[in-house]
Amino acid sequence: MSASTVYLKNLLESKNILDKAILMNQSFPCSPFHSELLKLKAERLLKESEFHAGFAHLVDAHCTALRHSAVNTHRDKIAKKKLISKSNTVAQEVVEDFKFTHQLDQSFQFTKVNFPKFLHSLPPEWTIVHISEMWQGPESLKMQGFGPPPLVYNLPKLMIARLHGGLSGSFMTRFIEPPAGGLSEGSLLAELHSILEGNRSVNKDFRGNRDQYWKLKQEHHDQLKVLVNSLENWWLDFCKCLLIGELSNSTDINLLNRTTSAVVDLLKRMKRTITSDEEAWIRLLISCFGYLSRQQFVRGLLKILKTTVRSPIMTEVLSFFKTVQSDIEKFKTAKRNPVILVLDKVIQQLPWESIAMLSTTPVSRIPSLHFLNSLTWKHSFDRRNVSPTTELKLRSNGIEVNPKLAYYVINPGQDLPGVQQRLQPILERIWGKHCGLSGAVPVEQQIRQSLMERDIFLYCGHGSGSKYFPNDHLVKLDCRAAPILMGCSSGQLAASGRIVDPTGAPIYYLLAGSPGMVGMLWEVTDVDCDRFTIRLLDLLLGARKRKMLEKLSQTPPNQKSYKTDIPSPPEQLEPEILRAVAQSRPVTKNFLTGAAAVVYGLPIRTLDFNDNDS
């Protein structure tokens, strides 16, 4: 037997062993190795240019434990609806309801690994950015529970895949190695943990010493800005352009097409054959020209064209870009279409939305593409709970919610009087006193009913509100509302160990079928959080008129005054929640607060509130 035959035999056997190991480890309870095995298979397939098969394995590597939870949740709902259908005389609607839940269940099933074809049915304006972490060496074993937990995480290798809804559009992938060197505290993840721990300590221990309080707050503010800049420019480098949304306006798109065609024609005249993948990368670099330093732009072109900086090709290409620089720099302020980030379980802790590259891009998070499939299917076809005044539909710009169908809960613990004083007049003016509670503990049934029958649920208090409506009760609902949870760590996902998927309020709301939610990644201060909340409501609903500012800011006689340093109303509305959140981050005085704000789920749009009050 020849050496080449032996090599081929061993290669085939190794592939079969890996496939068998994956099959053996996908059962419940899922093995901690299951995700890592899928990632190993994906890495090998991608290096063999089997892009769709490799991506399919990456998709299945995300949130395996949560998928089992989703399957169990849907099975419980199916069993319950079977019992109802047997005893219900009006069985047709219940049967349809049963079929609907069964279809949602199929979104999370463990079957043969295939490319998620449902992506082709998504709006073509949406960009999906799937980021997987690949831990190497001792760190990989520590992440699987072997040995002591890693006190200082080294950064993992990243696998980024960028693709679009619809049948057209490029499919782009990139491996990003951990950057050389490190920060003073070890890595970006360790630095983030240090900043957040310091922030918690300041909020707890220095309230009585205002000078020291604000000094330390400013230090954390500056440290987080450095961290976000390091994430963008030190770790991602020119590959950060994979995260940006596609241009929205036709004028910008036409300019991008003309510039890309001119570069491709230039390269062809120089006898350089350009593949479709290379053309897609050139187009993306041009689209992000204003966000890239000259060094990043040149490095990107060198990697794509596989040439040297002194080659005739690079000389001609760079000379061309000097002639169009003033035109394509305008893309930096251009309107962008939504991006949906799928982040792996450790790197999801980082504030990706706050990097400068994404400042003009509306961004949402989703735990895995299985959740995206489930939510888009539900909100495309679910008509059971449609009210006469609204209809949830998946449109090219997202689903629509009626802001008049809302319920709010402010300061239920009665220990945040400043929050109540700042927000209650505004919320009562928007929705009235009958559509919410201020300074009172809600009854569980009130929250349950509002989540099932309203379109927006606003909570302003401590945490995510799970104290008043537990997560294990929430997950059993057919949740209609899009919650806006303005409390510390309301949008945080945390793992109870190293080998399980991180969970939190966002996961439970998405499992319950909510189209999306707004929350905070970590602990925030109430005054700055209220600034964000008020700006968000101003953008979405036109919550205040300029005439009302003085009246809202005045303190009644004999009443304790709380700081009402609220931002001025914006000049125009922004009905898209993802854009409104992005535009609300800068009004916070501390970067920590603005960077904490994140959105999970689908791109959502509010209908016209039609507020005619003067």
Secondary structure as UniProt FT lines:
FT   HELIX           3..24
FT   HELIX           33..47
FT   TURN            48..49
FT   HELIX           51..61
FT   HELIX           64..87
FT   HELIX           91..106
FT   TURN            107..108
FT   HELIX           117..121
FT   TURN            124..125
FT   STRAND          127..134
FT   HELIX           138..143
FT   TURN            144..145
FT   STRAND          157..164
FT   STRAND          172..176
FT   TURN            184..185
FT   HELIX           188..205
FT   TURN            207..208
FT   HELIX           210..229
FT   HELIX           230..236
FT   HELIX           237..243
FT   HELIX           250..269
FT   TURN            270..271
FT   HELIX           276..287
FT   HELIX           289..291
FT   HELIX           294..305
FT   TURN            309..310
FT   HELIX           312..328
FT   HELIX           329..333
FT   STRAND          339..343
FT   TURN            345..346
FT   HELIX           347..349
FT   HELIX           352..354
FT   HELIX           356..358
FT   TURN            359..360
FT   STRAND          363..366
FT   HELIX           369..381
FT   TURN            384..385
FT   TURN            388..389
FT   TURN            396..397
FT   STRAND          398..401
FT   TURN            403..404
FT   STRAND          406..410
FT   TURN            412..413
FT   HELIX           417..431
FT   HELIX           433..435
FT   STRAND          436..438
FT   HELIX           444..453
FT   STRAND          456..460
FT   TURN            463..464
FT   TURN            466..468
FT   HELIX           471..474
FT   TURN            475..476
FT   STRAND          482..486
FT   TURN            488..491
FT   HELIX           505..511
FT   TURN            512..513
FT   STRAND          516..520
FT   HELIX           526..541
FT   HELIX           546..548
FT   HELIX           549..553
FT   TURN            557..558
FT   HELIX           577..584
FT   HELIX           585..587
FT   HELIX           591..596
FT   STRAND          597..601
FT   STRAND          604..606
//
